[in-house]
Amino acid sequence: MMIPTRGKTKMSSLLLTATISASLISMLIPIFSFAQAPNSITVPPPIITPTGTRIGEITVLGNKSFSTAYIIAASGHKVGDPCSDRTISEMKTNLYLTGNFGARSGDPDIAVRVRSEEPNPPTGSCKVIIEVEENDTIKGITITGSGPIKIEEIQTLLHFTKDKTVFNPNQFLRDTTDIQDLYNRRGYAIAFGQSTGIDEKNPGVLNIEIVVTRVGKINIVKNHKTKRRVIIREMKTKEGDYFNRNTLNGDIRRLLNLDLFDDVTPADTDMGGGKIALTISVVEKRTGIVSAGIGFSNRAQLLGRAEITETNFRGMGETVNLLWEAGGAVSRSSIELGFTEPWLDSKHTSLAVQLYDKTVYRFSNSLQNSVVSSVNVGTDNRYNEQRTGSTVTFSRPIKENLRGSLSLRGENVRTGTLDLSPSNAEIIQNGPIYSIAGTLMHNTRDLDVDPISGGFQTSTIEIGHANIKPVLLSNGSPVTGAVTGSVSFSKASLEMRQYFSLSGPRKRGKPDEDKASVATRFILGSSLGTLPFFEQYFVGGAESLRGFREDRFWGRNMFLGSIEYRHPLARKLKGVLFLDVGDAWGGSYTGVTIAGFNQSPFNFHAGIGAGIRVGTPIGPLRLDFGFSKEGGRTHFSIGNVF
């Protein structure tokens, strides 16, 4: 017995008087291959019964598994009901539609036969005879081709057992629908093979043949620069594997997060034999950027900038970048050279190397002496750090959405000769620093560049060592109380980001679809040992606590909480409302006053404001205006805050 995929059966108008519609019968009959079934259920010639004749007796023949009482009850009539042609027709239809009869012959006229004998005038009653052909009793169940789902799970969905259960095609149809729903919920596509149903050669054995769709071939189209293997290696869907929609959706997300494509569109074609051909169509981005111009930031002020970046070097998804900046607040140059290999080996180990001689600006305005003294250090009035060194980072996935990384850093740090009083001069520190850091990253964002759903969590532990050289005052004496010599430290931080779309997920095929969303961020950081001033946590400014100047608060501990409401205003344009709360506190530099601000004990500092985001090929341009208890500030930068 098999489940066909096509076929129609017309019911004669003779059954239109039945209580069950003929359309339902015509739908159920072909499902289980009643191949020889006639176009109608034949009703014997009517026996004319006198008006008022009642059923006096009902006899059941041919039943083995079902009791006489059950069959009479299932017929919908009983002793005492009118003995009429309508009653006989209804009893036959009701019994046939139970699905318990006639599956072997496929002939409704053999499945259930109901007739009445000539009425007995003296008693005013008639005898009704019901003759049935019961379906096969199930003696065994065979499930084949279950593939990625265990047979035991499928068995729990079946209402049939090996313990003398009579096969019912109606119930079997519901069971096969439940099986298909189980596979669909897990992302798989299935069909049932031709042998599904009662075994024709071995009656009593119920066969369930499942054909799980496999990927027969993967085609990559419209990739002009990006090599095929760069795309294939990001996909967990492989040729020969079971096709899974959930896995494919993850593949599309990973391909978009490469930031090499404007669009990635999948399509599938039936190859027959339970296989599909999967076609991945991509629209490549312009990955090479050459830029030169003048830039401005709250930290560095006005500076010249030239950059060459290629994020798809050799068509292999490698990144090479060269950045040069000159001028800025202290008229110093910076140069950075970077290279990233995303697939160092078959385990998806990545390598990132950065070489640099760069200037880091800590504060957005000049420093002020809080103590009048004739003995100071240097003449500069802006704090900066000249960092020369390199960072090497290895990372590898641990499991789905979880990645670990190990970073090695070695730098020589030189602080500018600041015009500071002896009480503040301890922030002037020079010397080499080395550290090793381990990080765990959990990423479920729908799109890394501009997420509207999912989350991103990181936890980092860093162990470092520095050798700080003493700084001399203008009179040649060392700074009293300064951190010098060989020092060691460790730092730990935890960051959690979560994104909530207010109007559902992005539609398939529209990876850059703008939707209103809420974004949240929470960061905790703490340290042990002796930290150089430039290794502390800094909070304040465009990247953290808006409404305050850059690096307004510093210390060996920090926390930061932010929430943003992001609303699309036009294509590539968003409006933002934000609230930031944070602080940094504690450590060895509590006596330092920078630009009139000294370090305070732990406190909640809040900034609130609004901003806009303009989408560009290099990332969102960001303009925020924040208000705090220290006034209002305008912040300009590139990329989302988080």
N, C-alpha and C positions, 0 to 999 in steps of 0.2 A: 504494500500500500504506500502511495507517495503523495506528496503535496504538489500539485501542478501550479504553474504560474499564470496560465491563461485559461479562458473557457467561459462560456455563458450557457445557462440553461433556462429555457422559457417554461413558465408554468401555465398550464391551461386555465382558462377562466372558471373552470369547474370548482377551483379551490378558493375563489374570491369570497365565498361566503364563510370561509373558516375564520376562526378568531385570530389566527396568526397570519400575517401578510405573506403573500406568495413571494414577494421580493426577498424576504429573509430566507425562505426555503431555497430559492434559486441561488442565493449567495453561499449557503452552507453545503449544498450537494456537490458542486464542482471542486470544492477545496480538498476533498479527500477522494477524488478520482472515482466517482461513481460512473465509470466509463460506459457502461451499457444501460444507464438509466433511461427510461422513456421520458418524453416531454411532459408527462402528467402522471398523477396518481389515479389509477383507475378505480372507480367506485362501482361495486356490483349493482346490477339493476335493482331499483328500489322495490322493497316489499311494501305494498300498501297496507298501512295499519290503520285501524279505526281510530278516530279522534278520541283522545283520552287514554290510549293504551300506554302502560308504563312498563319499565324494565323490571321483570320479576326475578331474573337470575343472570349472572355473568360468569362465564366459564373462560379460563385462560389455558391455552395450549402452547407447548414449545418452550416454556420458560425453565431454565436450569439454575441460573444464579440469582435471578430476581424472584421475589415472592409474588404470589398471586395478589396479595393485598396491595403491594407496591404498584404493580402494573395497573390494577383497577384504579387506584388513587391517581396515578399519572395520566390516566385516560381523561380525567376531568369529569367523569360521570360515575353514577352509582346506581344501585338498585333503587327503584322508585322514581327515577328521572324519566321524562317522556321517551317513548320508544319511537324514534322518528329518523328519517334519512339525515337530518341535520345532526342529530345526536351521534349517529354512526360515523358520519364524516368528521365530526369534531374529535371523537375518541381516536380515530385513526391518525389524524393530523397531530394531536397532542402527543401521542406515544412516539410517533416518528421523530418529532422535533426534540425529544429528550436526547437523541443521539446515541441511545443504547442499542439500537436495532438496525440491521441491514447494512452494516459497513462491509461485510464480506461480499455479498451479492451486488451491492450497489443499486438494487432495484427496490424502490419504495413500495411497489405492490407486493413484493415478497417479504419485505422488512416487517410490515404490520398489516394484518388482514383482520378486518372487523365485519361481522355480519350478524343479522338477527334472523331467528327462525320465525315461522308463521305464528302470529299471536294466538293465544288461547282465549277465545271469546268468553268462556264462562268465568275465567279469572281476571280478564281484562289486562293481561300481561304478556310479555314476550321474553325470549331467552336470547342473550347477546353472547356471541362466541368471539373471543380475541385470540388470534394465533400470531406468535411473534418469532422472529429470527434474531436471537441474541447475538451481539458482537462477541468476538473472541475474548476469552479470559487471558489476561496478561500473565505469562509464565517467566518472562525475562525481559530486561531492558538493556539495550546496547547503545552507548553514546560514543561517537567517534569524532575526531577533528576539533575537540574543544579548544586546542591551542593555548592561548595565554591565560585562560580561566580554568580552574580545576574542575574535574568532573563532579566532585562532591558538591560544589556550589550549584551546579546545574541541577543535580538530583534534588536539592532542596526546593526547587521551583516546580517539580513535577507532582501532580496529584495522583499519579499511578504508582503502584508498587507491584512487587512480584507475588504478592499474597492474594491471588484470586480476584484482582481488580478487573472489572470488565472495561474494555477499551471504549472510550467515548470520544468521537472526533471533535465534538464541540469543546469539550474540556481540553483536548490536546491542542486545539487551535489557540486557546487562551494561554496554555503553558508555553507554546512556541513563541507567542508574542512576548511573554515575560522573559524568556531566554534572550530574545532579540533586544529587549529593553536593557537587560543587564549588560550586554556587550556595548550597546550604544552609550550607556552612562559612563563606561570606562574608555570611551573613545574609539572602539573597534566597530567595524562593519562586517556583517555576516549574511550568509544565505543558507538555506537548508537544501541538502542534496536530494537527489531523486529517490533514494532508498528510505527517506524519512517516512515513518508510519509503520503499520503492521507488516511484518515480513510475509510476502506472498508465498514463499516456499516453506516457511516455518511459522505457521499461524500460532499466535500466542507470544511471539517475540516482537517487542516494540523497538524499532530502530530510530535513532536520532542522529542524523548525519549533519554535522555543522561544518560549513566552509567559511573560514575566517579570511577576509580579504588580505592579500599580501601585496607588497610593493614590488612589481616586476622590473621596473626601470625608473631611473630618475634622470630627467632632462633639465639642463640649465640653459636658459636662453637670454639673449640681450646683454650678456656680460661681454664687454669689449676689452676692458683692461684687467678686471679681476679674474684670476685663474680659477678654473672649475674646482680644483682641490681646496681652494680657500673657502669656497662656499660649502662644499660637501663635508669638510672636516668639522664645521660648526653644527651640522645636522645630526641629531640622534636617529632620525629616520634613515634607514639604510636599505639598499636593494636586497630583496629576499626576506626582509622583516615583515611582521604583521603591520598593516597600516593602522595608525592610531592618530586620530584628529588632535588629541591633547598634546601628543609628542610633536606633531607638525606645528601646532600653534607656538610651542616653546622654541622650535627651530626658527620660525619666522621672527620671533622676538629677539633671539640671539643674533640673527643676521642683521636686523635693524640696529641693534646696539653696537655693531661694528662701526657704525657711522660711515659706512662706505656707500650706502644705498638710500635713495629717496623713497623707494617703494620696493616691496617684495611681495609678489602675488603667486600663490600656488593654484594649480588646476590639476584634475585627474581625469584619465581616460580609461575606460574598461578595455582590458586586453583579453578577456575571457579566461576561463579556467580559474576563477577566483583571484585574478591579479589585476592591478591597475598600473598605468604608467603615470608617474607624478612629474609634472612640469613646474619648475620654479622660474618665474620671470622676474628679472631685477631691472631697476632703473638706477644706474650708477650716479653718484655725486661727483662733483668736482673736488678731488681730494688734494690737489696741489695748490698751495697758497704762497704767493710772493707779495709782500706788502712793505711799504715804507711810508713814514709820515710822522706826525707829531701827536703825542698822546698826553693825557692828563689823568692823574689819580689823586685822591686825597693824601696818600702817603708820599708819593714821589714828586708831586706837583707836575710841572711841564717838562716833558722829555722827548727826545727824538728816538725813533724806534724803527728797526728793520727786521723782517722775519721771513724765513723760508721754511715751509712745512709741507711735508708729503706724508699723508696717512695711509697711502696704498702703494708704498714703495715696491717696485718690481712687480706690481700686481699681486703681491703676497700678503697684503694687509699689514705690512711693517710700517712703522712710523719713524721718520727722520725729521728733526727740527733743528734749526739754527736761529737764535735770537740775539740781537745786539741792541742795546739801549745806551743812550748817552745824555748827559745833562742831568736833569732832575734837581732835587732840592740842594744837593751838594756837588753838582757838576762832576759826577763820576760815571764811568762806563761799566756796563755789565755785558757779559757774553755767556750764553748757555748753549750747549750741544747735547742733543738727546737722541737715543735710538731705542726702539721697542720691537722685540720679536715676540708675537703673540703665541706662536707654536714652536717652542724650542725642541720638543719631542712629541711622540705620539700620545703622551699623557696630558697634553695641553699645558705643559709647563711654559710659562712666559718669562721673558727676561727684559728688564728695563734698565738702561744705563744713562745716567745724567752726569755730564762734566760741566763745571761752571766756575766762573769768577764773577760774582754778582754782588750788587749792592742791595741790602735789605733795609727799607725805611720803616722805623718802628712808630714814629709819631708824626702827626700831620701838621705840626706847627713848631716853632722854635722853643727851646728850653729856656727857662728863666731861673736865675739864682734866687733862692729864698733866703740866703745868708750873705750879707755884704762882707767880702773878704778881699785882701790884697794878694792872697795866695790861692790861685786857681789852677786848673789843668786845661791847657790849650786855649784855642780861640773860636772854634766852631760853635754854632748855636743850634745845630740840628743833629739829633742822634741817628746814626746809621751803622750798619755792620757790613764790612766787606768780607764775604765768605768765598773762599777758594777751596774746591774739593770735588768730591763725586759721591754719588749714591747708586748702589746696585741693588736691584730688587728681583727676587725670584718668587713666582706665585704658581699655585697649582690647584685645580678643583679637588675638593675632598669628597663631595657628593653633590647632587643636584642643588643648585642655587647657593652652595657653600664653597668658599675658596679660602685658602690659607696663603700667606706670603711671609717672606723673610727678607729684611732690608739691612744692608750694611752701609754705614755712612762714615766718611772721614773728611774733616774740614779743618782749615785754618781760619780763625775768626780774628778780624782786626776791627776795633772800634775807633771811630773818629776822635780826634783830640778836641774834646768838648770844653766849652767855657763853663765849667762847673766849680762850685765851691767844694772844699774838702769833704763836707758832710754828704755830698751827692756824687762825688767822684768814684765811689766804689762800683758804679755801673759801668765804668770804663774797664773792659776786660779783653785781653788778647791771649791767643794761644790755640793749640790744636784740640780738637774734640773728636772722639770716636764713639760710635754706638751701634748696637744691633737691636732690631725690633722685629717682633712677631705679631702678625695681625690675622684675625679671622673676619671674613666678610660674608654676610648673608644678604642676598639680593633677590627680591621678587618684584622689582619695579617693572611696569609694562613697557616703559621706554626710558632708558637711562638719562638721555639728554633732557627730556621734558616729561617726567612721569605725572600721571593723574591717578594711579592706583598702585597698590603693592607697598613694599617697604625696603629699607636698606639699613642694616645694622653692622657695626664694626666694633671690635674690641682689640686694643693694642697694648702690648707690654714692651717697653724699651729700657735697655740697660746701657748706660753711657759712662765715659770717663773723659775728663778734661784736665789739661795742665795749664793753669792760668798764670800768666806772668804778672809780676807786680807793676803797678802804674805809679809814676812819680809825679809829685806836684811841681809847680814852677820853681820852687826853692830847692828841688832835688830830693826831698824827703818822700818816703812812701805814703800812700793813702792809708790812714788808720782804720782798722776794722774791715778792710776789703778782703774779699774771697780770693785767695791766691794759692798757687801750688797745685798739687795733684788732688783732684776731687772726683768722687764717684757718685752716681745718682741712678735712680730708676723711676720710670713714669708709667702710669697706667691710665687708660682712657676708654670710655664707652660712649658710642654715639648711636642714636636710634632715630630713624626717619620713617614717617608713615604718610601715605597719600590716599586721599579719599575723593573719588569722583562723585559729583552731586547729580549726575545724569547718566549713570551707567558707564560700562566700559567703551573704549573706542571700537568702532565698527571694523570688521574684517576688511582689509584692503585700504584702510584709512589710518595709517600709523601716526600721522601728524595731526589727526583731528583734534581740534581745540574743544575742551569742555570745562565748565566751571568745576573747580576742585578746591580742596582744603589740604594744605601741606603742614606737617608738624615736624619739629626736630628737638631732640633733647641730648645734651652732652654733659658728661661728668669726667673730671680729670683730677688726678692727685699724684704726688711724687714723694719719694724718700731720698735721703742723702742730701748732698750739697749741690744745689743747682747754680750754674753760672746765670747771670742776669738774663742773658739772651736765650736761655733754654727754659725760662718760666712760661707759664700760660699767660696769654694776653687776650683780653676781652674788650671789645669796643670797636665801633666803626662799621664799614660797609659789609664785612663778612660775618659779623657776629651780633653785636649789640648796637643797632642803629639808633640814631639820636644822640650818640656820644662820639667824641673824637676817637681817632684810631688809637688802639691800645691804651684806652683810658684807665683800665684796671689791670693789675698784674699780680702774680703770686704763685705759690707752689700748688694751689688748689683752684679749681674753677668749676662752674656749672653754667649752662646756657639752655634756655628753653625758648622756642620760637613757634609761632603759628602764622600761616599766611592764607588768605582767601584770594584765589586767582580766578579772574573772570575774563574770558575772551571779549575783546572789543571789536576787533576786525581780524582779518587774516594776518598772522604774524604779529599781532598786537594784543597785549594783555594788560589789564589793570590789576593792581595788587593792593590789599590792605594787610598790614602786618602788626604783630605785637612781639617784642623781644624782651626777655627777662634774663638777667645773668649777673655774674660777678666773678672776680678772681681775687684771692686773698692768701695771706700767710707767707712765711718764708724769711729769708735773711735780709731783706731790703726794706724793712718797715720804716727806717729813718730817712729814706730818700724822698725828696720832693721834686717832681719833674713838671716843668711848665706850670708851677703853682699848685699841682695836685700831688698829694701824698697818698700812700697806700692806706686803706681803711680796713677795719675788721669786716667780717662777712656781712653782706647786706643784699637786699633785693633791689636791683636797679632796673628800671623798665623804660623801654622806648616804644613809641607807637607812631604809625604813619602810613603813608600811601606811596605807591610807585607805579611805574610802567615797565613793560618788557617788550622789546622790539626784536623779532626774530631776524637773524642774519646768518650768512654761511659760516661765520666763525663762532656762532653761539648767540644767545640772547644778550642784547645790550640792556643794561639795567640802570635805571635812575630811580632812586628812593629819596624821600624827604621824611626824616624822622624827628619826633619831638620827645624831649626828656626833661627832667628837672633842671638840666643844665642848658636848656634852650633847644633850638632847632638846627639841624644840619642836613646838608644835601650830600648824598652818596652816589657815586657813579662807578660802575664796574661792568665786566663782561661775564656772562653766565649766571645761572640761578644761584641764589644764596645757598640753597639746598634742594 
